[in-house]
Amino acid sequence: MRPRRLAHLLIATALAAPAPLAAQNPADLLQAGVQAYQNLEFDRAAGYLQRALNARSITVAARTSALAYLGATEIFRGQPDSGQAVFRGLVRFAPRYRIDRLVFPPEVTTSFEAARRAT
């Protein structure tokens, strides 16, 4: 095959390649985690939220939201101690943060408030 034709073939192949997988940046990971939480897919939500928190470019607001949802997720996964640990980390990260009682049910808000008072 001639070099020019090979170059054209490589370019055509690159252009036809699928787009990168969605949910690779922190905002997309957070959104996917929240969606999984709302769908009661707590194991999946925890994975997305952990990946969002591990991203270097996550914003302060996104980190705060991810920690709140991760704490709630841990509680619903039957791991209240892990939920408390996440909430303590959230309180240390954003001391003025208050969990939204319209978004999270009483078992989550109660756990968050207990972590806030103890931290």
GROMACS elastic network, one bead per residue, 0.5 to 0.9 nm:
[ bonds ]
;  ai    aj funct       b0    kb
    1     4     6  0.84274   500
    1     5     6  0.66603   500
    1     6     6  0.64144   500
    2     5     6  0.53183   500
    2     6     6  0.61608   500
    2     7     6  0.86799   500
    3     6     6  0.50075   500
    3     7     6  0.61458   500
    3     8     6  0.86998   500
    4     7     6  0.51006   500
    4     8     6  0.63519   500
    4     9     6  0.86750   500
    5     8     6  0.50833   500
    5     9     6  0.61770   500
    5    10     6  0.86560   500
    6     9     6  0.50015   500
    6    10     6  0.61702   500
    6    11     6  0.86237   500
    7    10     6  0.51089   500
    7    11     6  0.61905   500
    7    12     6  0.85762   500
    8    11     6  0.51125   500
    8    12     6  0.60801   500
    8    13     6  0.85128   500
    9    12     6  0.51111   500
    9    13     6  0.61020   500
    9    14     6  0.86022   500
   10    13     6  0.50625   500
   10    14     6  0.61402   500
   10    15     6  0.86421   500
   11    14     6  0.50819   500
   11    15     6  0.61940   500
   11    16     6  0.86069   500
   12    15     6  0.51778   500
   12    16     6  0.61960   500
   12    17     6  0.86997   500
   13    16     6  0.51260   500
   13    17     6  0.62056   500
   14    17     6  0.52112   500
   14    18     6  0.86964   500
   15    18     6  0.82446   500
   16    19     6  0.88987   500
   17    20     6  0.89777   500
   18    21     6  0.83795   500
   19    22     6  0.83648   500
   20    24     6  0.83349   500
   21    24     6  0.67812   500
   22    25     6  0.81957   500
   22    28     6  0.72628   500
   22    29     6  0.85604   500
   23    26     6  0.74825   500
   23    27     6  0.76595   500
   23    30     6  0.82296   500
   23    31     6  0.80827   500
   23    32     6  0.69059   500
   23    48     6  0.85534   500
   24    27     6  0.83727   500
   24    28     6  0.64084   500
   24    29     6  0.62874   500
   24    51     6  0.88127   500
   24    52     6  0.85504   500
   25    28     6  0.54516   500
   25    29     6  0.61502   500
   25    30     6  0.86242   500
   25    52     6  0.74129   500
   25    55     6  0.75506   500
   25    57     6  0.80859   500
   25    58     6  0.82234   500
   26    29     6  0.50013   500
   26    30     6  0.59740   500
   26    31     6  0.84801   500
   26    49     6  0.87817   500
   26    51     6  0.76292   500
   26    53     6  0.74233   500
   26    54     6  0.85398   500
   26    55     6  0.60931   500
   26    56     6  0.84514   500
   26    57     6  0.69712   500
   26    58     6  0.54425   500
   26    59     6  0.82018   500
   26    62     6  0.76842   500
   26    63     6  0.88547   500
   27    30     6  0.51044   500
   27    31     6  0.61322   500
   27    32     6  0.85918   500
   27    52     6  0.73467   500
   27    58     6  0.74013   500
   27    59     6  0.85695   500
   27    62     6  0.69462   500
   28    31     6  0.50169   500
   28    32     6  0.60834   500
   28    33     6  0.84817   500
   28    52     6  0.81618   500
   29    32     6  0.50706   500
   29    33     6  0.60693   500
   29    34     6  0.86118   500
   29    48     6  0.53890   500
   29    49     6  0.65442   500
   29    50     6  0.88242   500
   29    51     6  0.68587   500
   29    52     6  0.52678   500
   29    53     6  0.89658   500
   30    34     6  0.61351   500
   30    35     6  0.85179   500
   30    45     6  0.88265   500
   30    48     6  0.65856   500
   30    49     6  0.57291   500
   30    50     6  0.89632   500
   30    51     6  0.84467   500
   30    52     6  0.57685   500
   30    53     6  0.84688   500
   30    62     6  0.71842   500
   30    63     6  0.87185   500
   30    65     6  0.80813   500
   30    66     6  0.62291   500
   31    34     6  0.51604   500
   31    35     6  0.61186   500
   31    36     6  0.85758   500
   31    48     6  0.85802   500
   31    49     6  0.87589   500
   32    35     6  0.50552   500
   32    36     6  0.61035   500
   32    37     6  0.85485   500
   32    44     6  0.89146   500
   32    45     6  0.72935   500
   32    48     6  0.64453   500
   32    49     6  0.81134   500
   33    36     6  0.50875   500
   33    37     6  0.60988   500
   33    38     6  0.85958   500
   33    42     6  0.86842   500
   33    44     6  0.71559   500
   33    46     6  0.68522   500
   33    47     6  0.75026   500
   33    49     6  0.52723   500
   33    50     6  0.88447   500
   33    52     6  0.85007   500
   33    66     6  0.80483   500
   33    69     6  0.80259   500
   33    70     6  0.85675   500
   34    38     6  0.61500   500
   34    39     6  0.85707   500
   34    45     6  0.66545   500
   34    48     6  0.85523   500
   34    49     6  0.79676   500
   34    66     6  0.81727   500
   34    69     6  0.69374   500
   35    38     6  0.50946   500
   35    39     6  0.62036   500
   35    40     6  0.86694   500
   35    41     6  0.86251   500
   35    45     6  0.76042   500
   36    40     6  0.62264   500
   36    41     6  0.50284   500
   36    42     6  0.66271   500
   36    43     6  0.85179   500
   36    44     6  0.62408   500
   36    46     6  0.86470   500
   36    48     6  0.84688   500
   37    40     6  0.50042   500
   37    41     6  0.56243   500
   37    42     6  0.55576   500
   37    43     6  0.87037   500
   37    44     6  0.79429   500
   37    45     6  0.53008   500
   37    46     6  0.82418   500
   37    69     6  0.76183   500
   37    70     6  0.89082   500
   37    72     6  0.87211   500
   37    73     6  0.67896   500
   38    41     6  0.75135   500
   38    42     6  0.87015   500
   38    45     6  0.88382   500
   39    42     6  0.81635   500
   40    43     6  0.88241   500
   40    45     6  0.83431   500
   40    73     6  0.88721   500
   40    76     6  0.87348   500
   41    44     6  0.55478   500
   41    45     6  0.61040   500
   41    46     6  0.87461   500
   41    73     6  0.89939   500
   42    46     6  0.60509   500
   42    47     6  0.86230   500
   42    73     6  0.56701   500
   42    74     6  0.77614   500
   42    76     6  0.71006   500
   42    77     6  0.62898   500
   43    46     6  0.52013   500
   43    47     6  0.64600   500
   43    48     6  0.89245   500
   43    73     6  0.79786   500
   43    74     6  0.87684   500
   43    77     6  0.73015   500
   44    47     6  0.51833   500
   44    48     6  0.63967   500
   44    49     6  0.86343   500
   45    48     6  0.52633   500
   45    49     6  0.60291   500
   45    50     6  0.84728   500
   45    69     6  0.84650   500
   45    70     6  0.76699   500
   45    73     6  0.70804   500
   46    49     6  0.51435   500
   46    50     6  0.59690   500
   46    51     6  0.85026   500
   46    69     6  0.84994   500
   46    70     6  0.60464   500
   46    73     6  0.64539   500
   46    74     6  0.75142   500
   47    50     6  0.52466   500
   47    51     6  0.62215   500
   47    52     6  0.86494   500
   48    51     6  0.51465   500
   48    52     6  0.61881   500
   48    53     6  0.86818   500
   49    53     6  0.61692   500
   49    54     6  0.85984   500
   49    66     6  0.57332   500
   49    67     6  0.77555   500
   49    69     6  0.76482   500
   49    70     6  0.62374   500
   50    53     6  0.50586   500
   50    54     6  0.61418   500
   50    55     6  0.87658   500
   50    66     6  0.80463   500
   50    67     6  0.87823   500
   50    70     6  0.76890   500
   51    54     6  0.50629   500
   51    55     6  0.63927   500
   52    55     6  0.53474   500
   52    56     6  0.87521   500
   52    58     6  0.69884   500
   52    62     6  0.83697   500
   52    63     6  0.77675   500
   52    66     6  0.72600   500
   53    56     6  0.80017   500
   53    58     6  0.69194   500
   53    62     6  0.84476   500
   53    63     6  0.61445   500
   53    66     6  0.68121   500
   53    67     6  0.77941   500
   54    57     6  0.89140   500
   54    58     6  0.81683   500
   55    58     6  0.57960   500
   56    59     6  0.88867   500
   58    61     6  0.83233   500
   58    62     6  0.62361   500
   58    63     6  0.62664   500
   59    62     6  0.51378   500
   59    63     6  0.60499   500
   59    64     6  0.85426   500
   60    63     6  0.51050   500
   60    64     6  0.61370   500
   60    65     6  0.86333   500
   60    94     6  0.88165   500
   61    64     6  0.51451   500
   61    65     6  0.62178   500
   61    66     6  0.85478   500
   62    65     6  0.51072   500
   62    66     6  0.59509   500
   62    67     6  0.84994   500
   63    66     6  0.50489   500
   63    67     6  0.60817   500
   63    68     6  0.86107   500
   63    90     6  0.87232   500
   63    93     6  0.89412   500
   64    67     6  0.52606   500
   64    68     6  0.63262   500
   64    69     6  0.87848   500
   64    90     6  0.66171   500
   64    93     6  0.77156   500
   64    94     6  0.70753   500
   64    97     6  0.80818   500
   65    68     6  0.51311   500
   65    69     6  0.62365   500
   65    70     6  0.84617   500
   66    69     6  0.52092   500
   66    70     6  0.58943   500
   66    71     6  0.84832   500
   67    71     6  0.60245   500
   67    72     6  0.85605   500
   67    86     6  0.64245   500
   67    87     6  0.70613   500
   67    89     6  0.79031   500
   67    90     6  0.59564   500
   68    71     6  0.52635   500
   68    72     6  0.63551   500
   68    73     6  0.85961   500
   68    86     6  0.78040   500
   68    87     6  0.68609   500
   68    90     6  0.70832   500
   68    99     6  0.72636   500
   68   112     6  0.85560   500
   69    72     6  0.50712   500
   69    73     6  0.59540   500
   69    74     6  0.85789   500
   69   104     6  0.87426   500
   70    74     6  0.61130   500
   70    75     6  0.86398   500
   70    83     6  0.73390   500
   70    86     6  0.70483   500
   70    87     6  0.85874   500
   71    74     6  0.52209   500
   71    75     6  0.64420   500
   71    76     6  0.88697   500
   71    80     6  0.84979   500
   71    82     6  0.73041   500
   71    84     6  0.68393   500
   71    85     6  0.78206   500
   71    86     6  0.51742   500
   71    87     6  0.57395   500
   71    90     6  0.87443   500
   71   108     6  0.79143   500
   71   111     6  0.89446   500
   71   112     6  0.81201   500
   72    75     6  0.51650   500
   72    76     6  0.63868   500
   72    77     6  0.86457   500
   72    80     6  0.89128   500
   72    83     6  0.63947   500
   72    86     6  0.89208   500
   72    87     6  0.86986   500
   72   104     6  0.76522   500
   72   105     6  0.89852   500
   72   107     6  0.87065   500
   72   108     6  0.56590   500
   72   109     6  0.85952   500
   72   111     6  0.87626   500
   72   112     6  0.86854   500
   73    76     6  0.51710   500
   73    77     6  0.60839   500
   73    78     6  0.87985   500
   73    79     6  0.87557   500
   73    83     6  0.74096   500
   74    78     6  0.65412   500
   74    79     6  0.52776   500
   74    80     6  0.63668   500
   74    81     6  0.82613   500
   74    82     6  0.60334   500
   74    84     6  0.85774   500
   74    86     6  0.84154   500
   75    78     6  0.53569   500
   75    79     6  0.52233   500
   75    81     6  0.79391   500
   75    82     6  0.74594   500
   75    83     6  0.52541   500
   75    84     6  0.82020   500
   75   107     6  0.82211   500
   75   108     6  0.71068   500
   75   111     6  0.85457   500
   76    79     6  0.71771   500
   76    80     6  0.79259   500
   76    83     6  0.87850   500
   76   108     6  0.86848   500
   77    80     6  0.81182   500
   78    81     6  0.89307   500
   79    82     6  0.54465   500
   79    83     6  0.63766   500
   79    84     6  0.88243   500
   80    84     6  0.60922   500
   80    85     6  0.85655   500
   80   111     6  0.82035   500
   81    84     6  0.50417   500
   81    85     6  0.62170   500
   81    86     6  0.86790   500
   82    86     6  0.62075   500
   82    87     6  0.85703   500
   83    86     6  0.51493   500
   83    87     6  0.61647   500
   83    88     6  0.86152   500
   83   108     6  0.87254   500
   83   111     6  0.78521   500
   83   112     6  0.83996   500
   84    87     6  0.50083   500
   84    88     6  0.60869   500
   84    89     6  0.85844   500
   84   111     6  0.66365   500
   84   112     6  0.70229   500
   84   114     6  0.82121   500
   84   115     6  0.59709   500
   85    88     6  0.50907   500
   85    89     6  0.62903   500
   85    90     6  0.86341   500
   85   115     6  0.79180   500
   86    89     6  0.50679   500
   86    90     6  0.61963   500
   86    91     6  0.87316   500
   86   115     6  0.89913   500
   87    91     6  0.61741   500
   87    92     6  0.85944   500
   87   111     6  0.80103   500
   87   112     6  0.57720   500
   87   113     6  0.87512   500
   87   115     6  0.59894   500
   87   116     6  0.74329   500
   88    91     6  0.50903   500
   88    92     6  0.62633   500
   88    93     6  0.85724   500
   88   112     6  0.80060   500
   88   115     6  0.53992   500
   88   116     6  0.65692   500
   88   118     6  0.81036   500
   88   119     6  0.61795   500
   89    92     6  0.50922   500
   89    93     6  0.60598   500
   89    94     6  0.85270   500
   89   119     6  0.88904   500
   90    94     6  0.58929   500
   90    95     6  0.75739   500
   90    97     6  0.80362   500
   90   116     6  0.87547   500
   91    94     6  0.51993   500
   91    96     6  0.75486   500
   91    97     6  0.69653   500
   91    98     6  0.88978   500
   91   112     6  0.87607   500
   91   115     6  0.76762   500
   91   116     6  0.59721   500
   91   119     6  0.70341   500
   92    95     6  0.56368   500
   92   116     6  0.88253   500
   92   119     6  0.74615   500
   93    97     6  0.89140   500
   94    97     6  0.54456   500
   95    98     6  0.85339   500
   95   116     6  0.82210   500
   98   101     6  0.88111   500
   98   112     6  0.85825   500
   98   113     6  0.84297   500
   99   102     6  0.89028   500
   99   103     6  0.82888   500
   99   104     6  0.75661   500
   99   108     6  0.87866   500
   99   109     6  0.64767   500
   99   112     6  0.72562   500
   99   113     6  0.83177   500
  100   103     6  0.54469   500
  100   104     6  0.62411   500
  100   109     6  0.77950   500
  101   104     6  0.53272   500
  101   105     6  0.66473   500
  101   106     6  0.73721   500
  101   108     6  0.88308   500
  101   109     6  0.65166   500
  102   105     6  0.75196   500
  104   107     6  0.81631   500
  104   108     6  0.60645   500
  104   109     6  0.64159   500
  105   108     6  0.55816   500
  105   109     6  0.63803   500
  105   110     6  0.86572   500
  106   109     6  0.50218   500
  106   110     6  0.57692   500
  106   111     6  0.83026   500
  107   110     6  0.52972   500
  107   111     6  0.62027   500
  107   112     6  0.86863   500
  108   111     6  0.51315   500
  108   112     6  0.61402   500
  108   113     6  0.86149   500
  109   112     6  0.50065   500
  109   113     6  0.60766   500
  109   114     6  0.85406   500
  110   113     6  0.51609   500
  110   114     6  0.61804   500
  110   115     6  0.86700   500
  111   114     6  0.51288   500
  111   115     6  0.62846   500
  111   116     6  0.86166   500
  112   115     6  0.51002   500
  112   116     6  0.60888   500
  112   117     6  0.86705   500
  113   117     6  0.61356   500
  113   118     6  0.85231   500
  114   117     6  0.52645   500
  114   118     6  0.61786   500
  114   119     6  0.86330   500
  115   118     6  0.51019   500
  115   119     6  0.60118   500
  116   119     6  0.52912   500
